Amino acid sequence: MTLQEMRERKRELGYSNEQVAALSGVPLSTVQKVLGGSTAAPRYETLRKLEKVLGKKETGAAYPQAAPQESVAAETTAAYREKQQGEYTLEDYYALPDERRVELIDGVFYDMSAPTYRHQAIIGELHMAFSTFVRSRKGSCKVFLPPCDVQLDEDDRTMVQPDLLVVCDRKKIRMRCCFGAPDLVIEVLSPSTRKKDLQIKTAKYENAGVREYWVIDPDSRQVMVNDFTKDCFPAVYGFDDKVPVGIWDGELEVDFSGISREIAYLYETE
């Protein structure tokens, strides 16, 4: 049975990675790597165990019953309580249940809450503006929406998920993540992420080599632009301004008044 057949069978059966791990006895992190395609040459014994769970059954034969997903997730989460914040690595990150969204920064897990519709609407408008500009110039940059992993420091202690990122060096783009610093990163503030986005991430992005970092505050309707290629204070714009994109030397200016009009209805539905 090929790996592709195993992936298709997993989808057909509706199994999660946690359920496959519980049924096969293969560690969750290994299941994620093998079925996710990041392991090029899995061990024969691992493949044999996975095939026992995902292989075709004869007519009338019963598939093994998976443990309730809540129990598997609880066991997985409990295992990480043995570590302290600051000690986690990418192995722990990849072993978390699929439905749990977190960022890993310097060995510390930060839970991510679901974004608001206002948040998503702003990011959607920016993605459209950036993508249209790149295509009109036939540029090499690629614009990505979340959830996209960024292995920012190229180590095993940090993995972030910006709200929007632009990567112009396509060699950094891998199947699983962006390996290294994007050229431009945008974060939209929320009450739960304000401190992380304004303090922790500002320093991380600058030190990692991000060229430009936008922080958008939907409540105050402001855009703070950090140009890390210049020794200057952040520029602050309002939602009635045109904001130049530094990585493209201002050839693209984002008209936030247009975005503000598009999302005005979301300020009426608190």
C-alpha positions in Angstrom: 0.0 0.0 0.0 1.5 3.4 -1.0 1.6 6.4 1.2 -0.8 8.2 -1.1 -3.3 5.3 -0.8 -2.9 5.5 3.0 -3.7 9.2 3.0 -6.8 8.6 0.8 -7.9 5.7 3.0 -7.5 7.9 6.1 -9.8 10.5 4.5 -12.3 7.8 3.4 -12.5 6.4 7.0 -12.7 9.8 8.5 -9.8 9.1 10.9 -7.9 11.9 12.6 -4.1 11.7 13.1 -4.8 11.0 16.8 -7.1 8.1 16.0 -4.5 6.6 13.6 -1.9 6.9 16.3 -4.1 5.3 18.9 -5.0 2.4 16.7 -1.6 1.7 15.2 0.6 2.3 18.2 2.7 4.7 16.1 3.6 8.0 17.9 1.4 10.9 16.9 4.3 13.0 15.8 5.5 10.1 13.5 2.0 9.7 12.0 1.8 13.4 11.2 5.2 13.4 9.6 4.6 10.2 7.5 1.1 11.1 6.4 1.9 14.8 6.1 4.7 14.0 3.6 7.6 15.5 5.6 9.3 12.1 6.1 10.7 10.9 2.8 11.7 7.4 3.8 9.5 6.0 6.7 10.7 2.8 8.5 9.2 -0.4 7.2 7.9 -1.3 10.7 6.1 2.1 10.8 4.5 1.5 7.4 3.4 -2.0 8.4 1.6 -0.7 11.5 -0.1 2.0 9.5 -1.2 -0.4 6.8 -2.8 -2.6 9.4 -5.1 0.3 10.3 -5.6 1.9 6.9 -5.4 -1.1 4.6 -8.5 -2.4 2.8 -10.6 -4.9 4.7 -12.3 -7.9 3.3 -16.1 -7.6 2.9 -17.9 -8.0 6.2 -14.7 -7.4 8.3 -14.9 -4.7 10.9 -12.5 -1.8 11.2 -11.0 -1.3 14.6 -12.9 1.2 16.8 -11.0 4.4 17.5 -11.0 5.8 21.0 -13.2 8.9 21.4 -11.2 11.9 20.0 -11.7 13.9 23.1 -9.9 11.2 25.1 -7.0 11.0 22.7 -6.7 14.8 22.7 -6.8 14.9 26.4 -4.1 12.3 26.7 -1.9 14.1 24.2 -2.3 17.5 26.0 -1.6 15.9 29.3 1.7 14.5 28.0 2.9 18.1 27.5 2.2 19.1 31.0 5.5 17.4 31.9 7.3 20.3 30.2 7.4 23.9 31.3 6.8 27.0 29.1 10.0 27.8 27.3 11.0 24.1 26.9 8.7 23.2 24.0 10.0 22.4 20.5 8.6 21.7 17.1 8.2 18.1 18.0 5.7 19.1 20.6 4.1 21.6 18.2 3.5 18.9 15.5 2.2 16.4 18.1 -0.6 18.6 19.3 -4.2 17.7 18.2 -5.0 19.0 14.7 -7.9 21.2 16.0 -5.7 23.1 18.5 -4.2 26.3 17.0 -1.1 27.7 18.8 2.0 29.6 18.0 5.4 28.5 19.4 7.7 31.4 20.2 11.1 30.7 21.9 9.8 27.4 23.4 6.5 29.0 24.7 3.1 28.0 23.4 0.6 30.8 22.8 -3.0 29.7 22.2 -4.8 31.4 19.2 -8.5 32.3 19.5 -10.7 32.3 16.4 -10.5 35.6 14.5 -13.5 37.9 14.2 -15.2 38.6 10.9 -13.9 42.2 11.0 -10.4 40.8 11.3 -10.9 38.4 8.4 -12.5 41.0 6.2 -9.5 43.4 6.6 -7.0 40.6 5.8 -9.1 39.5 2.8 -9.1 43.0 1.4 -5.3 43.3 1.8 -4.7 39.8 0.3 -6.7 40.8 -2.8 -4.9 44.2 -3.1 -1.4 42.6 -2.7 -2.1 39.6 -5.0 -3.6 41.8 -7.7 -0.5 44.0 -7.6 2.0 41.1 -7.8 0.2 39.5 -10.7 0.0 42.8 -12.6 3.8 43.1 -12.3 4.3 39.4 -12.9 6.4 39.4 -9.8 8.0 36.5 -7.9 6.5 37.4 -4.5 3.7 35.2 -3.1 1.0 36.3 -0.7 -0.3 33.9 1.9 -3.3 33.8 4.2 -3.4 31.9 7.5 -3.1 29.3 8.8 0.4 29.1 7.3 3.3 28.1 9.5 6.5 30.2 9.5 9.6 28.7 10.9 10.9 32.2 11.6 14.3 31.6 13.2 15.0 28.4 11.2 15.3 26.5 14.5 13.1 24.1 16.5 11.8 26.6 19.1 9.7 29.0 17.1 6.8 28.6 14.7 4.4 31.5 14.1 1.2 32.0 12.0 1.0 35.6 10.8 -2.4 37.0 9.7 -0.8 37.7 6.3 2.6 37.3 4.8 4.5 38.1 1.6 7.5 35.9 0.6 9.6 37.1 -2.3 12.3 34.4 -2.1 10.4 31.3 -3.3 13.2 29.0 -2.0 11.9 29.7 1.5 8.5 28.3 0.6 8.3 24.6 1.6 5.4 22.2 1.6 4.9 22.5 5.4 6.0 26.1 6.2 7.9 29.2 5.2 11.5 28.5 6.3 12.9 31.8 7.4 11.7 35.4 7.5 9.0 36.6 5.1 9.6 40.0 3.5 6.4 41.5 4.9 4.2 40.4 7.8 0.8 41.8 8.8 -0.9 41.2 12.2 -4.4 42.4 13.1 -4.7 43.2 16.8 -7.3 41.6 19.1 -7.6 41.9 22.9 -5.9 38.5 23.3 -3.0 39.1 20.9 -2.2 42.8 21.5 0.7 42.4 23.8 2.2 39.5 21.8 1.8 41.4 18.5 3.1 44.8 19.7 6.0 43.6 21.9 7.1 40.0 21.4 6.5 39.7 17.7 7.8 43.1 16.8 11.2 42.1 18.3 11.1 38.6 16.8 10.2 39.8 13.3 12.9 42.5 13.3 15.6 40.1 14.7 14.7 37.4 12.2 15.1 39.7 9.2 11.5 40.6 8.2 11.8 43.8 6.1 8.4 45.3 6.9 5.8 44.7 9.7 2.3 46.1 9.7 0.2 46.1 12.9 -3.5 46.9 12.3 -5.7 48.0 15.1 -9.4 47.7 14.1 -10.6 49.4 17.3 -8.6 52.6 16.9 -8.7 52.3 13.1 -4.9 52.7 12.8 -2.1 51.0 10.9 1.4 51.0 12.3 4.1 50.3 9.7 7.5 49.2 10.9 10.2 49.5 8.2 13.0 47.5 9.7 15.3 48.3 6.8 15.5 51.9 8.0 16.5 53.3 11.3 13.3 55.2 12.0 10.2 55.2 14.2 7.1 53.3 13.0 4.8 55.3 10.7 1.2 55.5 11.9 -1.7 55.8 9.4 -5.5 56.1 9.8 -8.2 54.2 8.0 -8.7 57.3 5.8 -5.1 57.2 4.5 -3.3 55.5 1.7 -0.5 53.3 3.1 2.5 52.7 0.9 4.1 49.2 0.8 7.8 49.6 1.5 9.0 46.3 0.1 7.7 47.5 -3.3 9.1 51.0 -2.8 5.7 52.6 -2.5 4.6 51.5 -6.0 1.5 50.0 -4.3 -0.4 52.2 -1.9 -3.3 50.5 0.0 -6.3 52.8 0.2 -7.6 52.1 3.6 -10.6 54.4 3.1 -11.9 51.9 0.6 -11.3 49.0 3.0 -13.0 51.0 5.7 -16.1 51.5 3.5 -16.2 47.7 2.7 -16.2 46.7 6.3 -18.3 49.5 7.8 -21.2 47.2 8.3 -19.1 45.1 10.7 -18.8 48.1 13.1 -22.6 48.2 13.3 -22.8 44.6 14.5 -20.8 44.5 17.7 
